[in-house]
């Protein structure tokens, strides 16, 4: 938050302020005492007479000034202006990194920033993300990018960029020949051929390109193909959350739109993009999350794997249209010998799809992360899945929302000793059988344990308490026990009273949103006593638990000297003024 001094200085000339600071060369306290004078009407109307008089007085007192290098003086003044500008926005100045994300920048701010770029010749990273008011005025900044020719990272996500902004950016990119990272995500105005503005403008040095949620269409897929075809060093390509990117449609005689098969007219989804990936042999990460992929997309994508031997991360999640077509992709997975992460969550995978993946797993010798969560059919193949995985190196295998059964839990227990993150949320079968999984854990391995909505019982939490007491979960950072209203007071007290969670950063004990009856926090004294044994805690969620005003104060008082995000429900029947901010209360010193 800006200080009052900075707020008063906003809109006035920072040049005069910096001249004053350089000439007077006083201490920080002296400068604060004179800042008002230089923001007064005298400073605006010309004069630095008061400064000159003061200099003369100091000179008369015997102060001797050495020669000043004009170039150095100008450089100092420019950097001083940068410091004033950045401080006004609540940030710290850095000659190599300019991070102004979430600063509510306006067109005027962008214009002022442009005039400061000559003083930022060493700049390597610029982040202006999440400033929605600068859309449409980017040209005033890009026309000065030649002053930061060493820029390596440029982030402009969620800035409401327009087609003209992208065109002006493309024109300026020739001035930044070493750019390695470009992030234009969350700019809906980019979709609809606006990307044409940067075709052929990016230098071969680019290594990461982010175009998440830009409303890209199948036409943009072709344009994007032209962009990446000249980027041989590209390592990361993320075009997630563009559901029309692989959309395959053709117009019928009656004007209606229908899907088409390849070679039968229309635009074939990713046909304009995927062939161009053959020119990106260094690609290590490809994210196509929620891109409207179909079974035809999988066939096309699989055919490109021969040119993507360096691929380490492949994200095809949230593409329900691929259901039933994994057999078109899986035979090509063996070509990705370095694949370490495969994400297929929420793809409506069928039993046949899963069997195709299982058959390909033995060839993926470097696989460490496999996400098949939110696919209900997975529950029936966990045993085969675990048998095909290189268990000793698997770190991530989330199975939340997978309709697990008792046989699934027994098979999963074989993988538990190796998993860094364990997520079996939304699996009712876990309730009453948690001990089966907990007994398989190995000390200091698990960092996340998510058991949300598992119908856990009091005995389940008592088993968890015993495991914690043995120090098995000493490295645990995240513990999610939300939506388990069947646990009694004895269970909560047993868990919180045993300790063994010294590394825990996030703890979620919330109840289900539709909980009808008030649930008083009868185990609050145990919770308060546990806080000293949770030194790393940064977030505590107790939503839907009923706390009196006094109990709320007790919790806040216990966390007052620590930066802990406390999530509580608003106070019932409280005025809107009192309710504001209660849902997420930050307890700070």
MITORBA-229979 format. One line per 10 residues: their letters; for each residue z negated, y, x negated of C-alpha. Coordinates in Angstrom, 1 decimal. Layout:
<atoms>
a> Z/Y/X; ... $
</atoms>
This chain:
<atoms>
xxxxxxxxxx> 0.0/0.0/0.0; 0.9/3.4/-1.3; -1.8/5.7/-2.5; -2.2/9.1/-0.9; -1.1/10.8/-4.1; 2.1/8.9/-4.2; 2.8/9.5/-0.6; 2.4/13.3/-1.0; 4.8/13.1/-4.0; 7.5/11.3/-2.1 $
xxxxxxxxxx> 10.5/13.5/-1.4; 9.7/16.0/-4.1; 11.5/16.2/-7.5; 10.1/13.5/-9.9; 12.0/15.3/-12.7; 9.6/18.2/-12.8; 6.7/15.8/-12.7; 7.9/13.9/-15.7; 8.7/17.0/-17.6; 5.2/18.1/-17.1 $
xxxxxxxxxx> 3.8/14.8/-18.3; 5.9/14.8/-21.5; 5.2/18.5/-22.3; 1.5/18.5/-21.8; 0.8/15.1/-23.3; -2.6/15.0/-21.6; -4.8/12.1/-20.7; -4.4/10.2/-17.4; -7.3/12.1/-15.9; -5.7/15.5/-16.9 $
xxxxxxxxxx> -2.4/14.5/-15.3; -4.1/13.6/-12.1; -5.9/17.0/-12.0; -2.6/18.9/-12.3; -0.4/16.7/-10.1; -1.0/18.9/-7.1; 0.3/22.0/-8.9; 3.6/20.4/-9.8; 4.1/19.3/-6.2; 3.4/22.8/-5.0 $
xxxxxxxxxx> 5.9/25.5/-4.0; 5.7/27.0/-7.5; 7.2/23.8/-8.9; 9.9/23.8/-6.3; 10.8/27.4/-6.8; 11.4/27.3/-10.3; 9.1/27.3/-12.4; 7.3/25.7/-14.9; 5.8/29.0/-15.8; 2.3/27.7/-15.6 $
xxxxxxxxxx> 3.2/25.0/-18.1; 4.8/27.4/-20.5; 1.8/29.6/-20.4; -0.4/26.7/-21.0; 1.7/25.6/-23.9; 1.6/29.0/-25.4; -2.2/29.1/-25.1; -2.4/25.7/-26.8; 0.0/26.8/-29.5; -2.2/29.9/-30.0 $
xxxxxxxxxx> -5.2/27.6/-30.4; -3.6/26.1/-33.4; -1.9/23.0/-31.9; 1.1/22.1/-34.0; 4.0/20.2/-32.5; 6.4/18.2/-34.6; 10.2/18.0/-34.0; 11.3/16.1/-30.9; 14.4/13.9/-30.9; 16.4/15.1/-27.8 $
xxxxxxxxxx> 17.9/11.7/-27.2; 14.4/10.1/-27.2; 13.1/12.9/-24.9; 15.9/12.2/-22.4; 15.2/8.5/-22.5; 11.5/9.0/-21.9; 12.2/11.3/-19.0; 14.5/8.7/-17.4; 12.0/5.9/-17.8; 9.4/8.2/-16.3 $
xxxxxxxxxx> 11.5/8.8/-13.2; 11.9/5.0/-12.9; 8.1/4.5/-13.1; 7.5/7.2/-10.4; 10.1/5.7/-8.1; 8.8/2.1/-8.4; 5.1/3.2/-8.1; 5.9/5.0/-4.9; 7.1/1.7/-3.5; 3.9/-0.1/-4.5 $
xxxxxxxxxx> 5.5/-2.0/-7.4; 5.2/-2.0/-11.2; 7.9/-0.8/-13.5; 9.5/-3.4/-15.8; 12.4/-2.6/-18.1; 13.9/-6.1/-17.6; 12.9/-7.0/-14.0; 13.3/-4.8/-10.9; 11.7/-6.5/-7.9; 11.8/-4.3/-4.8 $
xxxxxxxxxx> 11.9/-7.0/-2.1; 10.1/-6.2/1.2; 9.9/-2.5/0.3; 11.6/-1.0/3.5; 14.2/0.6/1.3; 16.4/3.2/3.0; 19.9/4.5/2.2; 18.2/7.5/0.5; 16.2/5.1/-1.7; 19.3/3.2/-2.7 $
xxxxxxxxxx> 21.0/6.5/-3.7; 18.0/7.5/-5.8; 17.9/4.0/-7.4; 21.5/4.4/-8.3; 20.8/7.5/-10.3; 18.0/5.6/-12.2; 20.2/2.8/-13.4; 21.3/4.6/-16.6; 17.6/4.4/-17.6; 17.5/0.6/-16.9 $
xxxxxxxxxx> 20.0/-0.5/-19.5; 17.9/-3.5/-20.4; 17.7/-4.7/-16.8; 18.3/-8.5/-16.4; 17.1/-9.1/-12.9; 17.3/-7.0/-9.7; 15.9/-8.2/-6.4; 16.4/-6.0/-3.3; 16.0/-8.7/-0.8; 14.5/-8.3/2.7 $
xxxxxxxxxx> 15.4/-4.6/3.0; 17.4/-4.6/6.2; 18.0/-0.8/6.2; 20.3/-0.8/3.1; 23.1/-2.6/4.9; 26.2/-0.5/5.0; 25.3/1.7/2.0; 25.5/-0.7/-0.9; 28.5/1.1/-2.3; 26.3/4.0/-3.5 $
xxxxxxxxxx> 24.5/1.5/-5.7; 27.3/-0.8/-6.8; 29.3/2.1/-8.1; 26.6/2.5/-10.8; 26.3/-1.1/-11.8; 28.2/-0.5/-15.1; 24.9/1.0/-16.3; 23.2/-2.4/-16.1; 25.9/-4.6/-17.7; 23.3/-7.1/-18.9 $
xxxxxxxxxx> 22.3/-8.0/-15.4; 21.8/-11.8/-15.0; 20.2/-12.1/-11.6; 21.1/-10.1/-8.4; 19.3/-10.9/-5.1; 20.4/-9.2/-1.9; 19.2/-11.7/0.7; 18.5/-10.4/4.2; 19.8/-6.9/3.7; 22.2/-6.8/6.7 $
xxxxxxxxxx> 25.2/-6.5/4.4; 28.5/-5.7/5.9; 32.1/-6.6/4.9; 32.4/-3.2/3.2; 29.2/-4.0/1.2; 30.7/-7.3/0.0; 34.0/-5.6/-0.9; 32.2/-2.9/-3.0; 30.1/-5.5/-4.6; 33.2/-7.5/-5.6 $
xxxxxxxxxx> 34.7/-4.3/-7.1; 31.6/-3.8/-9.2; 31.1/-7.4/-10.4; 33.6/-6.9/-13.3; 30.9/-4.6/-14.8; 28.3/-7.4/-15.0; 30.0/-10.1/-17.1; 26.9/-12.1/-17.7; 25.7/-12.5/-14.1; 24.2/-16.0/-13.6 $
xxxxxxxxxx> 22.5/-15.8/-10.2; 23.8/-14.3/-7.0; 21.9/-14.6/-3.8; 23.5/-13.2/-0.6; 21.6/-15.4/1.9; 20.5/-14.3/5.4; 23.3/-11.8/5.8; 25.1/-12.6/9.0; 27.8/-10.0/8.3; 29.2/-12.1/5.5 $
xxxxxxxxxx> 30.5/-14.7/7.9; 34.1/-14.3/9.2; 36.1/-13.8/6.0; 34.0/-11.0/4.4; 33.6/-13.4/1.4; 37.2/-12.5/0.6; 35.8/-9.4/-1.1; 34.4/-11.4/-4.0; 37.2/-13.9/-4.5; 38.2/-13.9/-8.1 $
xxxxxxxxxx> 35.6/-11.3/-9.0; 32.8/-13.5/-10.2; 32.7/-14.3/-13.9; 32.6/-17.9/-15.2; 29.1/-17.3/-16.3; 27.7/-17.7/-12.8; 25.3/-20.6/-12.5; 23.7/-20.2/-9.1; 25.2/-19.1/-5.8; 23.2/-18.8/-2.6 $
xxxxxxxxxx> 24.8/-18.2/0.8; 22.1/-19.5/3.2; 22.4/-18.6/6.9; 25.4/-16.3/6.6; 27.2/-17.5/9.7; 29.9/-19.0/7.6; 32.8/-20.7/9.4; 35.4/-23.3/8.5; 37.6/-20.4/7.4; 34.9/-19.2/5.1 $
xxxxxxxxxx> 34.7/-22.8/3.6; 38.3/-22.3/2.4; 37.4/-18.9/0.9; 34.3/-20.3/-0.7; 36.5/-23.0/-2.2; 38.5/-20.3/-3.9; 35.4/-18.7/-5.2; 33.8/-21.8/-6.8; 37.1/-23.1/-8.2; 36.8/-20.6/-11.1 $
xxxxxxxxxx> 33.1/-21.2/-11.8; 33.0/-24.1/-14.2; 29.3/-23.5/-15.1; 28.0/-23.4/-11.5; 24.9/-25.5/-11.3; 23.5/-24.6/-7.8; 25.4/-24.1/-4.6; 23.4/-23.6/-1.5; 25.2/-22.9/1.8; 22.5/-24.3/4.1 $
xxxxxxxxxx> 22.0/-23.2/7.7; 25.6/-22.5/8.4; 26.2/-24.8/11.3; 29.9/-23.8/11.7; 30.8/-24.4/8.1; 32.0/-27.9/8.7; 33.0/-27.4/12.3; 36.2/-29.2/13.1; 38.1/-27.8/16.0; 41.7/-27.5/17.3 $
xxxxxxxxxx> 43.0/-25.5/20.2; 44.5/-27.5/23.1; 47.3/-26.3/25.3; 44.8/-25.3/28.0; 43.0/-23.1/25.5; 40.0/-25.4/25.2; 38.6/-26.4/21.8; 38.1/-30.0/20.8; 37.5/-32.0/17.7; 40.4/-33.1/15.6 $
xxxxxxxxxx> 41.0/-35.9/13.1; 42.1/-35.2/9.6; 45.9/-34.8/9.3; 46.3/-34.0/13.0; 46.3/-30.2/13.0; 43.5/-27.8/13.1; 41.0/-27.0/10.3; 39.3/-30.0/8.9; 35.7/-28.9/8.3; 34.9/-28.8/4.6 $
xxxxxxxxxx> 38.4/-29.6/3.6; 38.8/-26.2/2.0; 35.6/-26.4/0.0; 35.0/-29.9/-1.2; 38.2/-30.4/-3.2; 37.3/-27.2/-5.2; 34.0/-28.9/-6.3; 36.1/-30.8/-8.8; 36.2/-27.6/-10.8; 32.4/-27.5/-11.0 $
xxxxxxxxxx> 31.5/-30.4/-13.4; 28.1/-28.8/-14.2; 26.9/-28.8/-10.5; 23.4/-30.2/-10.4; 22.3/-29.1/-6.9; 24.3/-29.1/-3.7; 22.6/-28.1/-0.5; 24.4/-28.6/2.8; 21.3/-28.5/5.1; 22.3/-27.9/8.8 $
xxxxxxxxxx> 26.0/-27.3/8.1; 27.4/-29.2/11.0; 28.5/-32.2/8.9; 30.3/-35.1/10.6; 31.2/-38.6/9.5; 34.5/-37.2/8.3; 32.6/-34.7/6.2; 30.8/-37.6/4.5; 34.0/-39.4/3.7; 35.4/-36.2/2.1 $
xxxxxxxxxx> 32.2/-35.5/0.2; 31.9/-39.0/-1.1; 35.4/-38.8/-2.5; 34.4/-35.8/-4.6; 31.4/-37.6/-6.4; 33.7/-38.8/-9.1; 33.8/-35.2/-10.3; 30.2/-34.4/-9.7; 28.6/-36.8/-12.2; 25.9/-34.2/-13.1 $
xxxxxxxxxx> 24.5/-33.9/-9.5; 20.7/-34.2/-9.4; 19.8/-32.9/-6.0; 21.8/-33.6/-2.8; 20.6/-32.2/0.6; 22.5/-33.3/3.7; 19.5/-32.9/6.1; 19.6/-31.7/9.7; 23.1/-32.8/10.2; 23.0/-35.0/13.3 $
xxxxxxxxxx> 26.7/-35.4/13.3; 26.6/-37.8/10.3; 24.8/-40.5/12.4; 26.7/-43.8/12.1; 28.8/-42.7/9.1; 26.6/-43.2/6.1; 28.6/-46.3/5.2; 31.4/-43.8/4.3; 29.2/-42.1/1.7; 26.9/-44.7/0.3 $
xxxxxxxxxx> 29.5/-46.6/-1.8; 30.1/-43.4/-3.7; 26.4/-42.7/-4.4; 26.5/-45.1/-7.4; 28.7/-42.5/-9.2; 25.8/-40.1/-9.2; 23.9/-41.7/-12.0; 21.6/-38.6/-12.5; 20.7/-38.2/-8.8; 17.0/-37.5/-8.6 $
xxxxxxxxxx> 16.6/-36.2/-5.0; 18.4/-37.2/-1.8; 17.4/-35.5/1.5; 18.6/-37.0/4.8; 15.7/-36.0/7.1; 16.5/-35.3/10.8; 20.0/-36.9/10.7; 19.5/-39.3/13.6; 20.2/-42.2/11.2; 21.0/-45.5/12.8 $
xxxxxxxxxx> 19.8/-48.9/11.5; 23.3/-49.5/10.1; 23.0/-46.1/8.2; 19.7/-47.1/6.7; 20.9/-50.4/5.6; 23.9/-48.7/3.8; 21.4/-46.4/2.0; 19.2/-49.3/1.0; 22.1/-51.1/-0.5; 22.9/-48.1/-2.6 $
xxxxxxxxxx> 19.4/-47.5/-3.9; 19.3/-50.0/-6.8; 22.1/-48.0/-8.5; 20.2/-44.7/-8.3; 18.1/-45.4/-11.3; 16.8/-41.8/-11.7; 15.8/-41.3/-8.1; 12.4/-39.7/-7.7; 12.6/-38.1/-4.3; 13.9/-39.6/-1.1 $
xxxxxxxxxx> 13.4/-37.9/2.3; 14.2/-39.9/5.4; 11.6/-38.3/7.6; 12.2/-37.5/11.3; 14.5/-40.5/11.6; 12.8/-42.9/14.1; 14.7/-46.0/13.0; 13.2/-45.8/9.5; 9.9/-47.3/10.8; 11.7/-50.7/11.1 $
xxxxxxxxxx> 13.1/-50.8/7.6; 10.2/-49.5/5.4; 9.7/-53.0/3.9; 13.4/-53.2/2.8; 13.3/-49.6/1.7; 10.3/-50.0/-0.6; 11.7/-53.2/-2.1; 14.9/-51.4/-3.1; 13.2/-48.3/-4.6; 12.3/-47.9/-8.3 $
xxxxxxxxxx> 8.6/-47.5/-7.2; 7.2/-46.6/-10.6; 9.2/-43.4/-10.6; 9.2/-42.4/-6.9; 7.1/-39.3/-6.4; 8.2/-38.1/-2.9; 8.8/-40.4/0.1; 7.8/-38.5/3.3; 7.8/-40.8/6.4; 6.5/-38.3/9.0 $
xxxxxxxxxx> 8.1/-38.8/12.4; 9.4/-42.3/11.5; 7.7/-44.4/14.2; 5.8/-46.5/11.7; 4.2/-49.8/12.7; 1.5/-51.9/11.0; 4.1/-53.8/8.9; 5.5/-50.4/7.8; 2.0/-49.3/6.6; 1.5/-52.5/4.7 $
xxxxxxxxxx> 4.9/-52.0/2.9; 4.1/-48.3/2.3; 0.8/-49.2/0.6; 2.8/-50.7/-2.2; 4.3/-47.3/-3.0; 1.1/-45.3/-2.5; -0.1/-45.5/-6.2; 2.9/-43.6/-7.4; 3.5/-41.0/-4.7; 2.7/-37.3/-5.5 $
xxxxxxxxxx> 3.1/-36.3/-1.9; 2.1/-38.6/1.0; 3.2/-37.6/4.6; 2.8/-40.0/7.5; 2.2/-37.3/10.1; 3.1/-38.0/13.8; 2.5/-41.7/13.3; -0.1/-42.9/15.8; -0.3/-46.3/14.2; -2.1/-44.7/11.2 $
xxxxxxxxxx> -5.2/-44.1/13.3; -7.6/-46.9/12.7; -5.6/-48.2/9.8; -5.9/-45.4/7.3; -8.1/-47.5/5.0; -5.0/-49.7/4.3; -3.3/-46.7/2.7; -6.3/-45.1/1.0; -7.3/-48.2/-0.9; -4.0/-48.3/-2.6 $
xxxxxxxxxx> -4.3/-44.8/-4.1; -4.7/-44.3/-7.8; -6.9/-41.5/-9.3; -5.4/-38.1/-10.1; -1.9/-38.9/-8.7; -1.8/-37.6/-5.2; -1.4/-33.8/-4.8; -0.6/-33.6/-1.0; -1.9/-35.8/1.8; -0.6/-34.9/5.3 $
xxxxxxxxxx> -2.0/-36.8/8.2; -1.3/-34.5/11.1; -1.3/-36.0/14.6; -2.1/-39.5/13.5; -4.8/-40.3/16.1; -7.4/-40.5/13.3; -10.9/-41.8/14.1; -14.3/-41.0/12.8; -14.2/-44.2/10.7; -10.9/-43.1/9.2 $
xxxxxxxxxx> -12.4/-39.9/7.9; -15.5/-41.7/6.6; -13.1/-43.9/4.6; -11.4/-40.8/3.3; -14.8/-39.4/2.3; -15.6/-42.5/0.2; -12.2/-42.2/-1.6; -13.0/-38.5/-2.3; -16.4/-39.4/-3.6; -14.9/-41.8/-6.1 $
xxxxxxxxxx> -12.8/-39.0/-7.5; -9.5/-40.6/-6.5; -8.3/-37.3/-4.9; -9.6/-35.0/-7.6; -6.0/-33.6/-8.0; -5.4/-33.1/-4.3; -4.1/-29.6/-3.5; -3.1/-29.9/0.2; -4.9/-31.8/2.9; -3.6/-31.7/6.5 $
xxxxxxxxxx> -5.8/-33.3/9.1; -4.6/-31.2/12.0; -4.2/-32.4/15.6; -6.7/-35.2/15.2; -9.1/-34.4/18.1; -10.5/-37.9/18.2; -12.6/-37.4/15.1; -16.3/-37.0/15.8; -18.8/-34.7/14.1; -19.9/-37.5/11.8 $
xxxxxxxxxx> -16.4/-37.9/10.4; -16.0/-34.2/9.6; -19.5/-33.9/8.1; -18.9/-37.1/6.1; -15.7/-35.7/4.6; -16.9/-32.2/3.8; -20.3/-33.3/2.5; -19.1/-35.8/-0.1; -17.2/-33.4/-2.4; -14.5/-34.6/-4.8 $
xxxxxxxxxx> -11.9/-32.0/-3.7; -12.3/-29.5/-6.4; -8.6/-28.8/-6.7; -8.0/-28.4/-3.0; -6.0/-25.2/-2.2; -5.0/-25.8/1.5; -7.1/-27.4/4.2; -5.9/-27.6/7.8; -8.4/-28.9/10.4; -6.7/-27.3/13.5 $
xxxxxxxxxx> -6.7/-28.9/16.9; -3.6/-29.5/19.1; -2.3/-26.3/20.8; -2.7/-27.8/24.3; -6.4/-28.7/23.8; -7.8/-27.9/27.2; -11.6/-28.1/26.7; -13.4/-25.8/24.3; -14.3/-27.6/21.1; -17.4/-26.0/19.5 $
xxxxxxxxxx> -17.6/-26.3/15.7; -20.9/-28.2/15.6; -20.3/-29.2/12.0; -20.1/-25.6/10.8; -23.2/-25.7/8.6; -21.6/-28.6/6.7; -18.4/-26.6/6.3; -20.3/-23.6/5.0; -22.1/-25.7/2.5; -18.9/-27.2/1.3 $
xxxxxxxxxx> -17.3/-23.9/0.3; -19.0/-23.7/-3.1; -17.5/-27.2/-3.9; -14.0/-25.9/-3.0; -13.4/-23.3/-5.7; -9.6/-23.5/-5.5; -9.3/-23.0/-1.8; -6.7/-20.4/-0.7; -6.1/-21.3/2.9; -8.3/-22.7/5.7 $
xxxxxxxxxx> -7.0/-23.3/9.2; -9.4/-23.8/12.1; -7.2/-23.0/15.0; -8.3/-24.1/18.5; -11.9/-24.6/17.4; -14.3/-22.5/19.4; -16.4/-20.2/17.3; -18.8/-17.5/18.5; -18.7/-14.0/17.0; -21.8/-14.9/14.9 $
xxxxxxxxxx> -20.1/-18.1/13.6; -17.0/-16.2/12.7; -19.1/-13.7/10.7; -20.7/-16.6/8.9; -17.4/-18.0/7.8; -16.1/-14.6/6.8; -19.3/-13.9/4.9; -19.0/-17.2/3.0; -15.5/-16.4/1.9; -15.8/-12.7/1.5 $
xxxxxxxxxx> -15.7/-12.7/-2.3; -12.7/-15.1/-2.4; -9.1/-14.6/-1.5; -8.8/-17.2/1.3; -6.4/-17.0/4.2; -8.5/-17.9/7.2; -6.5/-18.9/10.3; -8.5/-18.7/13.6; -7.6/-18.2/17.2; -8.0/-14.7/18.7 $
xxxxxxxxxx> -11.4/-14.0/20.3; -11.2/-14.8/24.1; -11.2/-11.8/26.4; -11.3/-9.4/23.4; -9.5/-6.1/23.6; -6.1/-6.0/22.0; -7.5/-3.8/19.2; -10.0/-6.5/18.3; -7.6/-9.3/18.6; -5.1/-7.8/16.2 $
xxxxxxxxx> -5.2/-9.6/12.9; -7.7/-12.3/14.0; -5.2/-15.1/14.1; -4.7/-14.8/10.3; -7.7/-13.1/8.6; -7.7/-12.6/4.9; -11.0/-12.6/3.4; -10.9/-10.5/0.3; -13.5/-8.9/-1.9 $
</atoms>
